[in-house]
């Protein structure tokens, strides 16, 4: 039986995603759901300069399909670099999400995206973490937990906010930046696993 699995695997070849070897994959567009009468964004994502990706929930109420990417984008403000460029330990924390972002983060660790191949490892304690990966809008009950997790991390350290709720608070609460300094944001509702990987590699300085 094991030999058959090995031969089958060799025949099938490598199925792991090739990111970042070939760079960022082409942008896609979310399924077209355009209302008959577009309305002003109820979440404050539409501004005079355009759409704020950190606040957009891809609800489609504004009728603007062009910008609703399936990948989302990344905003990196700070880098750890140095010895952490090739080995990054991440602590995951949910401070009040709907669990959509949790699913995308879980996929980052699956065999297809395989964060381990990029030197990105998840740790069960903030005491061993270089990066605090946060999803969800900060609720009152989780505010002290977020502060304690951040304080428990050794220097140098970074915070990555994942998803619209973590980046801007969304319609539910406060952004992560209202509690701790954020070094990178992975925009999207929810963001694609590759967007999460790109944010982590960004704070690693890669």
Secondary structure as GFF3:
##gff-version 3
##sequence-region A 1 206
A	DSSP	alpha_helix	2	12	.	.	.	ID=ss1
A	DSSP	beta_strand	46	47	.	.	.	ID=ss2
A	DSSP	beta_strand	50	51	.	.	.	ID=ss3
A	DSSP	beta_strand	74	76	.	.	.	ID=ss4
A	DSSP	three_ten_helix	82	84	.	.	.	ID=ss5
A	DSSP	beta_strand	88	94	.	.	.	ID=ss6
A	DSSP	alpha_helix	100	108	.	.	.	ID=ss7
A	DSSP	three_ten_helix	115	118	.	.	.	ID=ss8
A	DSSP	beta_strand	120	122	.	.	.	ID=ss9
A	DSSP	three_ten_helix	126	128	.	.	.	ID=ss10
A	DSSP	beta_strand	131	135	.	.	.	ID=ss11
A	DSSP	alpha_helix	140	152	.	.	.	ID=ss12
A	DSSP	beta_strand	158	162	.	.	.	ID=ss13
A	DSSP	alpha_helix	164	168	.	.	.	ID=ss14
A	DSSP	three_ten_helix	176	178	.	.	.	ID=ss15
A	DSSP	beta_strand	184	186	.	.	.	ID=ss16
A	DSSP	alpha_helix	193	203	.	.	.	ID=ss17
###
